[in-house]
């Protein structure tokens, strides 16, 4: 369909679609397709995380091999925004869509018929690449469904939908694996990919403007920066599994520093850099990176903390459906509330509120026992699920305003900064909290063991009771006592782990409280002085819109 655009309908940036007025039915179709694209992109990683033990068992993998599956997804997704933005700008949206989806379709079909670890690694790596593209397409489609005054909300919803996919994956996984067929996960991925291809072909985005975007040095920067970030992701994903004293982790960190340092040095001296290092090192941008990374670390309370605690208590995805459904609904509510309350003149308060809610939820979970069940965590996890996406709209808007006010070329730097802060923050959260939990478990185990004595009548009675479970199968009382002792040791280990998770929750609560004081104090100061931190950026954006409409 040919388009004739009025000045105000033209794309704001090369590589982005035009924004013409659409009839209501087409708007609804754009929104539905955008939702499909966003959830498909998020489910690529969500289904892996939710079902990693089952995938490991199906392929006969060790815990280290399983950790590489999650690592390679992050390794490929963290840097793709560097190239994908310029690819859209130079070659257009439609080619970008076709290459993204057809590439993933190829490996999804391969995964369905070739059941091996090598193929699974390839598929997870491809999913990381495709997810970056699908998230972008998601908010482009949803922006088409929005009126002109609310198009930024489409971008916020697009980013949020990919985050909703993880709890949603935990909701639907038990139904997919009801008969123990791990192939159902792969069939779902293949089916969603085909739906995305068909939907994107049925209703295309309006055309975009093209420019010559790539320069030869862009590829040199990417060839240095991408493996550097990949090594860092590998260290964070594998560190607590192989433990931090493993020699190759040190070599990987050294390699990451050398490669990313060389890439940034090249970019610092370029006339038209892919990564604008001078902008990225400004105080406002560094504060933005720190806030995003810290929040992602704190949000590990949900994906690592609560899920890990319930798994330790013997809960599986089947018993966690209701809990994850509540978290999913709370996350959707967080997106809606973030969009409806978004105020460009006060973008800090949603972040303050979200961090405060995380602190409340973490402290609520810090008194868990071996009797804690999913129902005990409904309220706390709903709060954290809401907070996980309530802050996203305000943070995204701050970053976009700061980037676009400096010129369209800065959007690549913003995408890189935002994506890296989210990915690295998430990996660092799991790595740090997981390591802290292991160290606290060892300490609690030692303390518990020191209070127990083999001659204590209560200890002997408990061992005999536990060994009594084997009375029908073991006639030798010594063997029964040995089995009872083994079960008793398992109970001691479980109690130590539960205490360690309580320490993790308490630590998250304390850190979130300190961040709340920091950001809350800054918010009070800005409000008292009548300062809008992005006032200059809003003026610059208005000028850009006026020039685009001329």
C-alpha positions in Angstrom: 0.0 0.0 0.0 1.4 3.4 -1.0 1.7 6.1 1.6 1.7 9.8 1.3 2.8 11.3 4.6 2.1 14.8 6.0 5.1 16.5 7.6 4.0 15.5 11.1 3.6 11.9 10.1 7.2 11.5 8.9 9.6 9.3 10.9 11.3 11.1 13.7 14.5 9.1 13.1 15.9 7.2 10.1 15.1 3.5 10.4 11.9 4.2 12.4 8.5 3.8 10.7 6.4 6.7 9.8 3.4 7.4 12.1 0.4 8.1 9.9 -3.2 8.2 11.3 -4.8 4.8 11.2 -8.5 3.7 11.5 -9.4 2.1 14.8 -9.5 -1.5 13.4 -6.0 -1.2 12.1 -4.8 0.3 15.4 -6.2 -2.7 17.2 -4.4 -5.0 14.8 -1.1 -3.2 15.2 -1.5 -3.5 19.0 -2.2 -7.2 18.8 0.7 -7.9 16.5 3.0 -5.8 18.7 1.9 -7.8 21.8 2.6 -11.1 20.0 6.1 -9.9 18.9 7.0 -8.7 22.4 5.9 -11.9 24.2 7.6 -14.1 21.6 10.9 -12.2 22.0 10.7 -12.5 25.8 9.5 -16.2 25.8 12.7 -17.2 24.0 14.6 -16.6 27.2 11.7 -17.1 29.6 11.0 -20.7 28.6 14.7 -21.5 28.9 15.0 -20.1 32.5 11.7 -21.6 33.6 12.5 -25.1 32.3 16.3 -25.2 32.5 16.3 -28.3 34.9 14.0 -30.2 32.5 16.1 -29.2 29.4 19.3 -30.3 31.2 17.7 -33.6 32.1 16.4 -34.2 28.6 19.9 -33.5 27.0 21.9 -35.1 29.9 23.7 -31.9 30.7 25.7 -30.9 33.8 25.0 -27.8 35.7 27.9 -26.1 34.0 26.6 -26.9 30.6 23.2 -25.7 31.6 24.6 -22.4 32.8 26.2 -21.9 29.3 22.7 -22.0 27.8 21.7 -19.0 29.8 25.1 -17.3 29.3 25.0 -17.6 25.5 21.6 -15.9 25.3 22.9 -12.9 27.2 26.2 -12.9 25.2 24.4 -12.5 21.9 21.6 -10.2 23.0 23.6 -7.6 25.0 25.4 -6.0 22.0 23.0 -6.5 19.1 21.4 -3.1 19.4 24.7 -1.6 18.3 24.2 -3.1 14.8 20.5 -3.5 14.5 19.7 0.2 14.8 22.1 1.0 11.9 20.9 -2.0 10.0 17.4 -0.6 10.0 18.6 2.8 9.1 20.5 1.6 6.0 18.5 -1.3 4.8 15.0 -0.6 6.0 12.6 -2.2 8.4 11.1 -4.9 6.2 14.5 -6.5 5.5 15.3 -6.3 9.1 12.0 -8.1 10.0 12.5 -10.8 7.5 16.1 -11.6 8.4 15.4 -11.6 12.1 12.4 -14.0 11.9 13.6 -16.2 9.1 16.9 -16.7 10.8 15.3 -17.8 14.1 12.8 -19.9 12.2 15.7 -21.9 10.6 17.3 -22.7 13.9 13.9 -23.4 15.6 13.1 -26.0 12.9 16.6 -27.5 13.4 16.1 -27.7 17.2 12.8 -29.6 16.7 14.5 -32.4 14.7 18.1 -32.4 16.0 18.0 -32.9 19.8 21.6 -32.1 20.9 23.5 -29.8 23.2 25.3 -28.1 20.3 22.1 -27.3 18.5 20.5 -26.0 21.7 23.5 -23.6 22.1 23.0 -22.3 18.6 19.3 -21.9 19.1 19.8 -19.9 22.4 22.4 -17.7 20.7 20.0 -17.0 17.9 17.2 -16.4 20.3 19.3 -13.7 22.0 19.8 -12.0 18.6 16.2 -12.2 17.6 14.9 -11.0 21.0 16.6 -7.7 20.5 14.9 -7.3 17.1 11.5 -8.5 18.3 11.5 -6.0 21.2 12.2 -3.2 18.8 9.4 -4.4 16.4 7.1 -4.8 19.4 7.2 -1.1 20.4 7.2 0.0 16.7 3.9 -1.8 16.2 2.4 -0.7 19.4 3.4 2.9 18.7 1.3 2.7 15.5 -1.7 1.8 17.7 -1.3 4.9 19.8 -2.5 8.5 19.2 0.2 11.0 18.5 0.2 12.3 22.1 0.8 8.8 23.6 3.3 7.2 21.2 6.0 7.1 23.7 3.8 4.9 25.8 4.0 2.3 23.0 7.8 2.2 23.5 7.3 1.7 27.2 4.8 -1.1 26.7 7.1 -2.8 24.2 10.0 -2.9 26.7 7.6 -4.1 29.4 6.1 -6.9 27.5 9.4 -8.7 27.1 9.8 -8.6 30.9 6.3 -10.0 31.5 7.3 -13.1 29.4 9.3 -14.7 32.2 6.6 -15.1 34.8 4.2 -16.0 32.0 6.6 -18.7 30.9 6.4 -20.2 34.4 2.6 -20.1 34.1 2.3 -22.0 30.8 5.3 -24.4 31.2 3.5 -27.0 33.4 0.7 -27.3 30.7 3.4 -27.8 28.0 5.3 -30.4 30.0 2.3 -32.2 31.4 3.3 -35.5 29.7 7.0 -34.9 30.1 7.5 -34.0 26.4 10.2 -31.4 26.3 9.6 -31.1 22.6 6.5 -29.1 23.3 8.6 -26.2 24.3 10.3 -26.2 21.0 7.0 -26.6 19.1 5.7 -23.6 20.9 8.7 -21.5 19.9 8.4 -22.6 16.3 4.7 -21.9 16.3 5.1 -18.4 17.7 7.8 -17.6 15.2 5.5 -18.7 12.3 2.7 -16.5 13.8 5.1 -13.5 14.0 6.2 -14.0 10.4 2.6 -14.3 9.1 1.4 -11.3 11.2 4.2 -9.1 10.2 3.6 -10.0 6.5 -0.1 -9.5 6.8 0.1 -6.0 8.3 3.4 -4.2 7.6 4.7 -1.2 9.3 4.7 2.1 7.4 7.9 2.6 5.5 10.9 4.3 7.0 13.6 6.7 5.7 17.0 5.2 4.8 20.4 6.7 5.2 23.9 5.4 4.7 24.6 4.5 8.3 27.5 2.0 8.5 31.1 3.0 8.4 34.0 0.5 8.2 35.2 1.3 11.8 31.7 0.3 13.1 32.5 -3.3 12.4 36.0 -3.1 14.0 34.4 -1.6 17.1 31.7 -4.4 17.2 34.3 -7.1 16.6 36.1 -5.9 19.7 33.2 -4.8 21.9 30.9 -7.8 21.4 33.4 -10.5 22.4 34.5 -8.4 25.4 30.9 -8.1 26.6 30.4 -11.8 25.9 33.3 -12.7 28.1 31.9 -10.6 30.9 28.5 -12.3 30.5 30.2 -15.7 30.7 32.0 -14.8 33.9 28.9 -13.5 35.6 26.7 -16.5 34.4 29.3 -19.2 35.3 31.1 -17.7 38.3 28.9 -19.0 41.0 28.5 -22.4 39.3 32.3 -23.2 38.8 33.1 -20.8 41.7 35.1 -17.6 41.4 38.6 -19.1 42.0 38.5 -21.0 38.7 41.5 -19.8 36.7 39.8 -19.2 33.4 37.4 -16.7 34.9 40.4 -14.4 35.6 41.6 -14.7 32.0 38.1 -14.0 30.8 37.9 -10.8 32.9 41.3 -9.7 31.6 40.2 -10.4 28.0 36.9 -8.5 28.5 38.8 -5.4 29.9 41.3 -5.4 27.0 38.7 -5.9 24.2 36.1 -3.4 25.5 38.8 -0.9 26.4 40.2 -1.1 22.9 36.8 -0.6 21.4 36.0 2.4 23.6 39.5 3.9 22.8 38.7 3.6 19.1 35.2 5.2 19.6 36.6 8.0 21.7 38.7 9.2 18.8 36.2 8.9 16.0 34.4 11.8 14.3 31.2 9.8 14.0 31.4 7.2 16.8 29.1 4.2 17.1 29.4 4.6 20.9 29.6 8.3 22.0 32.0 7.8 24.9 32.0 11.5 25.8 28.2 11.5 26.3 28.3 8.1 28.0 30.7 9.3 30.7 28.7 12.4 31.7 27.4 12.5 35.2 23.7 12.2 34.2 24.3 9.1 32.0 26.5 7.4 34.6 23.8 8.0 37.2 21.2 6.5 34.8 23.4 3.4 34.2 23.9 3.0 38.0 20.2 3.3 38.8 19.2 0.8 36.0 21.9 -1.7 37.0 21.1 -1.5 40.7 17.3 -2.0 40.2 18.0 -5.1 38.0 20.2 -6.5 40.8 17.5 -5.8 43.4 14.9 -7.5 41.2 16.9 -10.7 41.4 15.0 -11.2 44.6 12.2 -12.6 42.5 13.8 -14.7 39.9 16.6 -16.0 42.1 15.4 -15.5 45.7 11.8 -16.5 45.9 11.9 -19.1 43.2 15.1 -20.6 44.7 13.6 -20.7 48.1 10.4 -22.5 46.9 12.5 -24.9 44.8 14.5 -25.7 47.9 11.2 -26.5 49.7 10.4 -29.0 47.0 8.1 -26.8 44.9 8.1 -27.3 41.1 6.5 -25.2 38.4 3.3 -27.2 38.8 2.9 -25.8 42.3 3.9 -22.3 41.4 1.4 -21.6 38.7 -0.9 -19.4 40.8 2.0 -17.5 42.3 3.5 -16.8 38.8 0.0 -15.8 37.5 -0.3 -13.3 40.3 3.2 -12.0 39.4 2.3 -11.8 35.7 -0.9 -9.8 36.5 1.0 -7.5 38.8 3.6 -6.9 36.2 0.9 -5.9 33.6 -0.5 -3.6 36.3 2.9 -2.1 36.7 3.2 -1.4 33.0 -0.3 0.2 32.9 0.3 2.3 36.1 3.7 3.4 34.7 2.2 4.6 31.5 -0.9 6.3 33.0 1.1 8.1 35.7 4.0 9.1 33.4 4.8 12.8 33.9 7.7 14.3 31.9 8.1 17.0 34.6 8.6 14.4 37.4 10.3 11.2 36.2 12.1 10.3 39.4 9.2 9.5 41.7 8.2 6.3 40.0 11.7 5.0 40.4 11.7 6.0 44.1 8.4 4.3 44.7 9.5 1.1 42.9 12.7 0.8 44.9 10.7 1.4 48.1 8.2 -1.4 47.1 11.1 -3.8 46.4 12.4 -3.1 49.9 9.0 -3.8 51.5 8.6 -7.0 49.5 12.1 -8.2 50.4 11.6 -7.6 54.1 8.3 -9.4 54.0 10.1 -12.5 52.6 13.0 -12.4 55.1 11.3 -14.6 57.7 10.8 -17.8 55.6 10.8 -21.2 57.2 10.6 -24.8 56.0 6.8 -24.4 56.1 6.8 -21.4 53.7 4.7 -22.2 50.7 3.7 -20.2 47.5 0.6 -18.7 49.2 2.8 -17.1 51.8 4.6 -15.1 49.1 1.6 -13.9 47.1 1.5 -10.4 48.5 5.3 -9.8 48.5 5.9 -11.2 45.1 2.9 -9.2 43.7 4.5 -6.0 45.1 7.9 -6.8 43.5 6.2 -7.9 40.2 4.5 -4.5 40.1 7.6 -2.6 41.0 9.6 -4.5 38.4 7.9 -2.6 35.6 6.4 0.5 37.2 9.8 2.2 37.1 10.6 1.2 33.5 8.5 3.9 31.7 10.1 6.8 33.6 13.7 5.4 33.3 13.2 4.7 29.5 11.9 8.2 28.9 14.8 9.8 30.8 17.3 7.9 28.7 15.6 8.5 25.4 15.2 12.3 26.1 18.9 12.6 27.1 20.0 10.7 24.0 17.7 12.4 21.4 18.3 15.9 22.7 21.9 15.4 21.7 21.0 14.3 18.2 19.7 11.1 16.5 23.2 9.6 16.5 23.1 9.2 20.2 20.2 6.7 20.1 22.7 3.9 19.4 24.6 4.8 22.5 21.5 4.9 24.5 20.4 1.5 23.3 23.8 0.1 24.1 23.8 1.7 27.6 20.3 0.6 28.5 20.6 -2.9 27.2 24.0 -3.5 28.8 22.8 -2.0 32.2 19.7 -4.3 32.1 21.5 -7.5 31.0 24.7 -7.1 33.0 22.7 -5.9 36.1 20.5 -9.0 35.8 23.4 -11.4 35.5 25.3 -9.6 38.3 22.3 -9.8 40.6 22.0 -13.5 40.2 25.8 -14.0 40.5 26.2 -11.8 43.6 23.1 -12.9 45.5 23.8 -16.6 44.5 27.4 -16.4 45.8 26.2 -14.6 49.0 23.6 -17.3 49.6 26.2 -20.1 49.2 28.6 -18.4 51.6 25.8 -17.8 54.2 24.6 -21.4 53.9 28.1 -22.6 54.7 28.2 -20.3 57.7 24.8 -21.4 59.0 25.6 -25.1 58.4 28.7 -24.7 60.5 26.7 -22.9 63.3 24.0 -25.6 63.3 26.4 -28.5 63.3 28.3 -26.9 66.2 25.1 -26.9 68.3 24.4 -30.6 67.7 26.0 -33.5 69.4 25.9 -37.2 68.4 25.2 -38.0 72.1 22.3 -35.6 72.4 19.1 -37.7 73.1 17.0 -35.4 70.9 19.4 -35.8 68.0 19.5 -39.6 68.4 15.7 -39.7 68.6 15.4 -37.7 65.4 17.9 -39.9 63.6 16.0 -43.1 64.7 12.7 -41.6 63.6 14.1 -40.8 60.2 15.7 -44.2 59.9 12.4 -45.8 60.7 11.2 -44.9 57.3 13.5 -47.7 56.0 12.2 -50.4 58.5 10.4 -52.4 55.8 13.4 -52.4 53.5 16.4 -52.5 55.8 16.6 -55.1 58.5 20.0 -54.1 59.8 19.6 -51.4 62.5 23.0 -50.0 61.8 22.1 -49.4 58.1 18.8 -47.8 59.2 20.7 -45.5 61.5 23.1 -44.6 58.7 20.2 -43.8 56.4 18.6 -41.8 59.2 21.8 -39.9 59.7 21.9 -39.0 56.0 18.4 -37.7 56.1 19.2 -35.7 59.2 22.1 -34.1 57.4 19.8 -33.2 54.5 17.5 -31.5 56.9 20.3 -29.6 58.5 21.5 -28.5 55.0 17.9 -27.4 54.1 17.5 -25.3 57.2 20.9 -23.7 56.6 19.9 -22.9 53.0 16.6 -21.4 54.2 18.4 -19.2 56.7 20.8 -18.1 53.9 17.9 -17.1 51.7 16.5 -15.1 54.5 19.9 -13.3 54.7 19.6 -12.6 51.0 16.1 -11.1 51.3 17.3 -9.0 54.3 20.3 -7.8 52.3 18.1 -6.8 49.3 15.8 -5.0 51.7 18.7 -3.1 53.3 20.2 -2.1 49.9 16.8 -1.1 48.5 16.2 1.0 51.6 19.5 2.8 51.1 18.8 3.4 47.4 15.3 4.7 48.4 16.9 7.2 50.8 19.4 8.3 48.1 16.9 8.7 45.3 14.2 10.0 47.6 16.5 12.6 49.0 17.4 13.7 45.5 13.7 13.8 44.5 12.8 16.0 47.6 15.7 18.3 46.8 14.6 18.7 43.1 11.0 19.3 44.1 11.9 21.9 46.7 14.1 23.8 44.3 11.6 23.4 41.4 14.1 21.7 39.2 13.2 19.4 36.3 16.3 17.4 35.5 15.2 16.9 31.9 13.9 20.4 31.2 16.6 21.1 28.6 16.0 17.8 26.9 12.2 18.4 26.7 12.9 21.8 25.0 15.3 20.2 22.6 12.8 17.4 21.7 10.1 20.0 21.1 12.4 21.8 18.6 13.1 18.5 16.9 9.4 17.9 16.4 8.8 21.4 15.1 11.6 21.0 12.5 10.3 17.6 11.5 6.8 19.0 10.9 8.1 21.8 8.7 
